[in-house]
């Protein structure tokens, strides 16, 4: 069964996404034009906005997740990237990344904040807790 969904995250910078993947032990493969998924859309879930059944499985880049059967497709649309995945439980992605890829979303946000803060002259310090990652910014 296919359960294709868009991961609700606006990505404007592939380098920040690559650092987020590194942080989580994932591999972003630039130029990979297909991603692994169930392989057939069976109409049991709505398609992500702007995609047709013929678009499924196709991407501009992909993310490999260790020990998962499926991959995340990175599709470039209008100067930004969208992430598409098949979140079916046997694909292994949701088990590794949380509901709607929450761990990947958090890692991307941290990397994005880290880069922007550094560019503006802030010092960045992270603390981890059960609730996630807290980013502290201070001036030099």
N, CA, C and O of each residue as an XYZ file, in Angstrom:
560
protein
N       0.829     -1.182      0.000
C       0.000      0.000      0.000
C       0.869      1.240      0.000
O       1.861      1.297      0.727
N       0.525      2.215     -0.784
C       1.293      3.458     -0.781
C       0.613      4.474      0.122
O      -0.614      4.566      0.169
N       1.413      5.215      0.817
C       0.936      6.300      1.663
C       1.849      7.491      1.398
O       2.689      7.832      2.231
N       1.689      8.108      0.261
C       2.572      9.193     -0.149
C       2.121     10.492      0.497
O       0.933     10.810      0.546
N       3.094     11.222      0.985
C       2.793     12.493      1.630
C       3.962     13.437      1.434
O       5.098     13.019      1.211
N       3.657     14.699      1.524
C       4.689     15.726      1.528
C       5.049     15.994      2.978
O       4.167     16.132      3.826
N       6.330     16.067      3.264
C       6.780     16.450      4.597
C       6.641     17.964      4.673
O       7.275     18.681      3.899
N       5.833     18.452      5.583
C       5.531     19.880      5.662
C       6.730     20.646      6.220
O       6.866     20.839      7.428
N       7.580     21.067      5.310
C       8.800     21.786      5.656
C       9.229     22.571      4.436
O       9.356     22.005      3.350
N       9.454     23.860      4.596
C       9.920     24.665      3.481
C      11.437     24.665      3.480
O      12.069     25.103      4.440
N      12.006     24.178      2.411
C      13.461     24.093      2.291
C      13.891     24.994      1.153
O      13.449     24.847      0.014
N      14.753     25.918      1.485
C      15.271     26.830      0.470
C      16.753     26.594      0.190
O      17.279     27.058     -0.821
N      17.418     25.876      1.082
C      18.853     25.686      0.938
C      19.211     24.208      1.088
O      19.009     23.611      2.146
N      19.737     23.640      0.032
C      20.090     22.227      0.041
C      21.257     21.939      0.990
O      21.334     20.853      1.564
N      22.161     22.902      1.157
C      23.303     22.697      2.062
C      22.838     22.562      3.511
O      23.376     21.744      4.256
N      21.855     23.348      3.914
C      21.309     23.212      5.272
C      20.654     21.844      5.445
O      20.781     21.217      6.497
N      19.959     21.388      4.412
C      19.334     20.061      4.470
C      20.403     18.978      4.546
O      20.249     18.002      5.280
N      21.480     19.146      3.793
C      22.567     18.168      3.824
C      23.179     18.077      5.226
O      23.454     16.982      5.716
N      23.391     19.232      5.868
C      23.925     19.228      7.245
C      22.939     18.584      8.214
O      23.348     17.881      9.138
N      21.648     18.817      8.011
C      20.638     18.186      8.859
C      20.684     16.670      8.686
O      20.579     15.927      9.662
N      20.839     16.217      7.457
C      20.942     14.777      7.208
C      22.185     14.203      7.871
O      22.122     13.141      8.492
N      23.308     14.889      7.748
C      24.547     14.435      8.398
C      24.349     14.320      9.900
O      24.790     13.352     10.519
N      23.693     15.297     10.477
C      23.425     15.319     11.921
C      22.670     14.068     12.364
O      22.890     13.561     13.464
N      21.782     13.577     11.504
C      20.942     12.425     11.840
C      21.484     11.096     11.313
O      20.868     10.049     11.510
N      22.630     11.139     10.648
C      23.190      9.913     10.091
C      22.499      9.469      8.816
O      22.534      8.289      8.467
N      21.867     10.410      8.112
C      21.202     10.135      6.842
C      22.140     10.529      5.714
O      23.107     11.258      5.932
N      21.860     10.051      4.518
C      22.707     10.374      3.382
C      21.885     11.082      2.310
O      20.964     10.497      1.742
N      22.219     12.342      2.035
C      21.583     13.080      0.945
C      22.400     12.816     -0.311
O      23.600     13.091     -0.352
N      21.750     12.286     -1.324
C      22.435     11.946     -2.565
C      21.980     12.915     -3.646
O      20.864     12.820     -4.157
N      22.865     13.852     -3.987
C      22.542     14.836     -5.016
C      22.498     14.171     -6.380
O      23.340     13.334     -6.706
N      21.512     14.552     -7.169
C      21.386     14.049     -8.526
C      20.695     12.701     -8.647
O      20.509     12.216     -9.763
N      20.308     12.081     -7.540
C      19.553     10.827     -7.625
C      18.140     11.188     -8.062
O      17.470     11.975     -7.395
N      17.680     10.624     -9.170
C      16.427     11.071     -9.783
C      15.217     10.192     -9.462
O      14.120     10.449     -9.957
N      15.405      9.166     -8.647
C      14.276      8.364     -8.176
C      14.479      8.059     -6.701
O      15.606      8.051     -6.207
N      13.388      7.810     -6.012
C      13.473      7.386     -4.612
C      12.655      6.117     -4.443
O      11.681      5.887     -5.160
N      13.065      5.296     -3.482
C      12.376      4.027     -3.237
C      11.100      4.279     -2.450
O      11.093      5.011     -1.460
N      10.014      3.654     -2.913
C       8.719      3.721     -2.252
C       7.956      2.462     -2.644
O       8.526      1.560     -3.258
N       6.705      2.392     -2.303
C       5.920      1.200     -2.616
C       5.927      0.899     -4.114
O       5.915     -0.263     -4.519
N       5.946      1.931     -4.916
C       6.064      1.756     -6.357
C       4.785      1.929     -7.142
O       4.824      2.094     -8.361
N       3.660      1.893     -6.470
C       2.367      2.067     -7.134
C       1.456      2.871     -6.222
O       1.281      2.543     -5.049
N       0.879      3.928     -6.778
C      -0.082      4.696     -5.993
C      -1.425      4.002     -6.121
O      -1.913      3.783     -7.230
N      -2.019      3.658     -5.000
C      -3.277      2.921     -5.013
C      -4.472      3.808     -4.664
O      -5.589      3.310     -4.524
N      -4.248      5.110     -4.523
C      -5.346      6.040     -4.304
C      -5.908      6.040     -2.898
O      -7.012      6.536     -2.676
N      -5.167      5.492     -1.941
C      -5.685      5.415     -0.573
C      -5.305      6.621      0.284
O      -5.678      6.691      1.455
N      -4.576      7.559     -0.286
C      -4.239      8.796      0.422
C      -4.150      9.903     -0.617
O      -3.832      9.643     -1.778
N      -4.432     11.147     -0.203
C      -4.368     12.239     -1.184
C      -2.923     12.484     -1.616
O      -1.993     12.334     -0.824
N      -2.751     12.853     -2.854
C      -1.418     13.183     -3.355
C      -0.974     14.536     -2.823
O      -1.806     15.414     -2.593
N       0.327     14.716     -2.624
C       0.813     16.044     -2.246
C       0.453     17.065     -3.321
O       0.457     16.760     -4.513
N       0.147     18.262     -2.884
C      -0.256     19.331     -3.803
C       0.794     19.524     -4.896
O       1.992     19.605     -4.622
N       0.325     19.595     -6.121
C       1.207     19.846     -7.255
C       1.829     18.597     -7.862
O       2.563     18.691     -8.846
N       1.547     17.427     -7.292
C       2.098     16.182     -7.831
C       0.981     15.326     -8.414
O      -0.150     15.328     -7.928
N       1.326     14.599     -9.464
C       0.400     13.654    -10.077
C       0.924     12.241     -9.815
O       2.071     12.079     -9.399
N       0.108     11.229    -10.051
C       0.614      9.857     -9.877
C       1.871      9.571    -10.702
O       2.715      8.776    -10.286
N       2.001     10.209    -11.864
C       3.192     10.018    -12.703
C       4.445     10.632    -12.101
O       5.556     10.247    -12.467
N       4.286     11.590    -11.174
C       5.436     12.228    -10.532
C       6.017     11.378     -9.402
O       7.169     11.569     -9.011
N       5.233     10.451     -8.883
C       5.656      9.675     -7.727
C       6.859      8.800     -8.064
O       6.919      8.174     -9.122
N       7.799      8.774     -7.149
C       9.028      8.012     -7.344
C      10.116      8.793     -8.060
O      11.257      8.340     -8.142
N       9.768      9.970     -8.580
C      10.740     10.801     -9.296
C      11.152     11.971     -8.414
O      10.342     12.508     -7.660
N      12.422     12.361     -8.516
C      12.925     13.460     -7.694
C      14.167     14.064     -8.344
O      14.621     13.603     -9.391
N      14.699     15.084     -7.718
C      15.945     15.702     -8.169
C      17.133     15.229     -7.321
O      18.267     15.174     -7.795
N      16.852     14.897     -6.083
C      17.828     14.373     -5.128
C      17.060     13.412     -4.215
O      15.831     13.369     -4.250
N      17.788     12.644     -3.400
C      17.114     11.710     -2.495
C      17.856     11.621     -1.172
O      19.034     11.966     -1.073
N      17.145     11.154     -0.164
C      17.727     10.936      1.155
C      17.581      9.453      1.493
O      16.481      8.900      1.494
N      18.723      8.828      1.780
C      18.730      7.435      2.238
C      18.740      7.435      3.755
O      19.486      8.180      4.391
N      17.902      6.589      4.319
C      17.792      6.453      5.771
C      18.278      5.052      6.134
O      17.727      4.067      5.643
N      19.308      4.943      6.991
C      19.824      3.619      7.335
C      18.724      2.694      7.859
O      17.869      3.107      8.643
N      18.762      1.457      7.419
C      17.839      0.398      7.853
C      16.391      0.627      7.450
O      15.502     -0.041      7.979
N      16.129      1.542      6.539
C      14.768      1.755      6.040
C      14.687      1.217      4.608
O      15.648      1.314      3.845
N      13.546      0.658      4.260
C      13.347      0.133      2.906
C      13.093      1.245      1.896
O      13.462      1.125      0.728
N      12.465      2.323      2.345
C      12.104      3.406      1.443
C      13.054      4.598      1.622
O      13.849      4.644      2.562
N      12.950      5.553      0.700
C      13.773      6.760      0.728
C      12.876      7.991      0.667
O      11.672      7.884      0.432
N      13.462      9.137      0.876
C      12.760     10.415      0.761
C      13.190     11.070     -0.538
O      14.385     11.187     -0.810
N      12.228     11.498     -1.340
C      12.533     12.211     -2.570
C      12.576     13.706     -2.309
O      11.748     14.243     -1.573
N      13.539     14.370     -2.914
C      13.652     15.828     -2.825
C      13.307     16.367     -4.212
O      14.022     16.131     -5.186
N      12.198     17.093     -4.273
C      11.696     17.610     -5.541
C      11.842     19.127     -5.534
O      11.380     19.793     -4.608
N      12.476     19.669     -6.557
C      12.647     21.116     -6.648
C      11.465     21.719     -7.381
O      11.128     21.318     -8.494
N      10.840     22.700     -6.724
C       9.691     23.413     -7.299
C       9.817     24.890     -6.942
O       9.919     25.241     -5.767
N       9.809     25.741     -7.938
C       9.782     27.191     -7.718
C      10.841     27.669     -6.722
O      10.504     28.325     -5.736
N      12.111     27.352     -6.962
C      13.241     27.827     -6.153
C      13.265     27.294     -4.726
O      14.013     27.802     -3.891
N      12.475     26.299     -4.443
C      12.540     25.656     -3.142
C      12.387     24.163     -3.338
O      12.106     23.692     -4.440
N      12.571     23.442     -2.280
C      12.527     21.989     -2.344
C      11.384     21.475     -1.478
O      11.094     22.019     -0.412
N      10.747     20.422     -1.959
C       9.760     19.736     -1.133
C      10.240     18.297     -0.944
O      10.889     17.718     -1.816
N       9.909     17.749      0.197
C      10.285     16.382      0.511
C       9.056     15.501      0.379
O       7.995     15.815      0.919
N       9.204     14.394     -0.345
C       8.103     13.477     -0.579
C       8.531     12.104     -0.085
O       9.649     11.654     -0.338
N       7.619     11.449      0.627
C       7.947     10.120      1.148
C       6.724      9.246      1.214
O       5.591      9.727      1.206
N       6.964      7.966      1.279
C       5.917      6.981      1.480
C       6.053      6.560      2.939
O       6.988      5.847      3.306
N       5.123      7.001      3.754
C       5.250      6.801      5.204
C       4.639      5.489      5.682
O       4.426      5.315      6.881
N       4.354      4.565      4.772
C       3.828      3.256      5.159
C       4.758      2.632      6.189
O       5.978      2.679      6.030
N       4.204      2.057      7.229
C       4.998      1.612      8.376
C       6.067      0.582      8.019
O       7.103      0.539      8.682
N       5.860     -0.227      7.022
C       6.884     -1.207      6.663
C       8.011     -0.612      5.825
O       9.006     -1.285      5.557
N       7.865      0.627      5.416
C       8.935      1.296      4.684
C      10.055      1.759      5.593
O      11.179      1.969      5.137
N       9.760      1.920      6.881
C      10.771      2.231      7.883
C      11.107      3.690      8.092
O      11.878      4.006      8.998
N      10.559      4.601      7.290
C      10.943      6.008      7.424
C      10.355      6.651      8.671
O      11.066      7.316      9.424
N       9.073      6.459      8.889
C       8.439      7.099     10.044
C       9.006      6.565     11.355
O       9.112      7.303     12.335
N       9.369      5.289     11.373
C       9.963      4.716     12.586
C      11.311      5.369     12.900
O      11.664      5.527     14.068
N      12.057      5.744     11.875
C      13.377      6.355     12.064
C      13.312      7.861     12.293
O      14.129      8.415     13.029
N      12.338      8.527     11.662
C      12.308      9.992     11.670
C      11.130     10.591     12.420
O      11.038     11.812     12.540
N      10.229      9.762     12.927
C       9.075     10.268     13.658
C       7.942     10.652     12.736
O       8.083     10.670     11.513
N       6.817     10.959     13.349
C       5.625     11.346     12.595
C       5.920     12.583     11.755
O       6.488     13.560     12.243
N       5.529     12.524     10.498
C       5.790     13.595      9.531
C       7.255     14.031      9.529
O       7.560     15.201      9.300
N       8.163     13.078      9.788
C       9.611     13.306      9.759
C      10.037     14.396     10.739
O      10.896     15.220     10.427
N       9.433     14.395     11.918
C       9.713     15.424     12.922
C      11.183     15.604     13.253
O      11.629     16.735     13.450
N      11.953     14.519     13.319
C      13.376     14.649     13.634
C      14.138     15.359     12.522
O      15.037     16.155     12.794
N      13.785     15.075     11.280
C      14.430     15.751     10.151
C      14.041     17.223     10.124
O      14.881     18.082      9.858
N      12.799     17.515     10.393
C      12.349     18.905     10.421
C      13.094     19.691     11.495
O      13.527     20.819     11.260
N      13.239     19.089     12.674
C      13.944     19.762     13.761
C      15.418     19.982     13.405
O      15.960     21.063     13.634
N      16.058     18.961     12.848
C      17.475     19.077     12.486
C      17.676     20.156     11.424
O      18.650     20.906     11.483
N      16.767     20.240     10.453
C      16.876     21.277      9.428
C      16.721     22.663     10.059
O      17.476     23.580      9.734
N      15.760     22.816     10.945
C      15.546     24.111     11.602
C      16.781     24.533     12.387
O      17.174     25.699     12.344
N      17.393     23.605     13.097
C      18.596     23.918     13.871
C      19.730     24.344     12.934
O      20.420     25.327     13.203
N      19.918     23.622     11.856
C      20.990     23.969     10.914
C      20.738     25.316     10.249
O      21.671     26.088     10.027
N      19.499     25.592      9.937
C      19.142     26.873      9.310
C      19.396     28.041     10.277
O      19.978     29.059      9.903
N      18.947     27.870     11.525
C      19.164     28.910     12.545
C      20.660     29.085     12.797
O      21.153     30.209     12.894
N      21.371     27.973     12.902
C      22.812     28.018     13.162
C      23.536     28.839     12.081
O      24.365     29.693     12.397
N      23.223     28.581     10.831
C      23.896     29.294      9.736
C      23.542     30.773      9.725
O      24.423     31.626      9.615
N      22.249     31.079      9.838
C      21.829     32.481      9.820
C      22.397     33.258     11.007
O      22.832     34.400     10.857
N      22.389     32.638     12.180
C      22.912     33.311     13.378
C      24.404     33.561     13.251
O      24.887     34.632     13.617
N      25.130     32.593     12.739
C      26.573     32.742     12.565
C      26.874     33.869     11.577
O      27.788     34.664     11.800
N      26.111     33.939     10.491
C      26.296     35.012      9.510
C      26.072     36.395     10.125
O      26.674     37.378      9.693
N      25.203     36.462     11.131
C      24.894     37.736     11.774
C      25.758     38.000     13.004
O      25.529     38.962     13.737
N      26.753     37.137     13.226
C      27.709     37.377     14.292
C      27.355     36.803     15.654
O      27.994     37.150     16.647
N      26.383     35.959     15.726
C      26.016     35.347     17.002
C      26.824     34.074     17.240
O      27.245     33.400     16.300
N      27.026     33.768     18.493
C      27.600     32.495     18.901
C      26.427     31.557     19.166
O      25.430     31.954     19.769
N      26.550     30.321     18.717
C      25.450     29.359     18.814
C      25.847     28.223     19.749
O      26.930     27.646     19.644
N      24.928     27.923     20.671
C      25.138     26.811     21.606
C      23.860     25.990     21.635
O      22.761     26.542     21.692
N      24.003     24.667     21.597
C      22.844     23.772     21.616
C      22.816     22.972     22.905
O      23.854     22.594     23.448
N      21.615     22.725     23.378
C      21.420     21.771     24.462
C      20.339     20.798     24.019
O      19.385     21.176     23.339
N      20.501     19.549     24.411
C      19.532     18.520     24.041
C      18.767     18.089     25.275
O      19.307     18.025     26.380
N      17.495     17.797     25.057
C      16.651     17.298     26.133
C      15.693     16.278     25.535
O      15.722     16.022     24.332
N      14.856     15.703     26.365
C      13.857     14.763     25.853
C      12.895     15.449     24.892
O      12.352     14.805     23.995
N      12.680     16.738     25.070
C      11.758     17.493     24.216
C      12.385     17.857     22.874
O      11.669     18.253     21.954
N      13.702     17.734     22.743
C      14.357     18.078     21.489
C      15.617     18.887     21.706
O      16.307     18.727     22.713
N      15.913     19.759     20.752
C      17.121     20.573     20.780
C      16.733     22.015     21.031
O      15.814     22.547     20.407
N      17.445     22.639     21.954
C      17.254     24.062     22.225
C      18.498     24.790     21.744
O      19.619     24.400     22.073
N      18.303     25.848     20.965
C      19.404     26.620     20.429
C      19.488     27.945     21.172
O      18.499     28.673     21.262
N      20.663     28.258     21.702
C      20.897     29.508     22.429
C      21.832     30.370     21.590
O      22.870     29.902     21.122
N      21.458     31.627     21.406
C      22.277     32.573     20.651
C      22.797     33.637     21.609
O      22.047     34.177     22.422
N      24.082     33.928     21.504
C      24.676     34.997     22.304
C      25.573     35.832     21.417
O      26.040     35.361     20.380
N      25.816     37.061     21.814
C      26.736     37.906     21.070
C      28.150     37.590     21.533
O      28.358     37.087     22.637
N      29.097     37.886     20.695
C      30.522     37.605     21.017
C      31.008     38.494     22.112
O      32.169     38.403     22.512
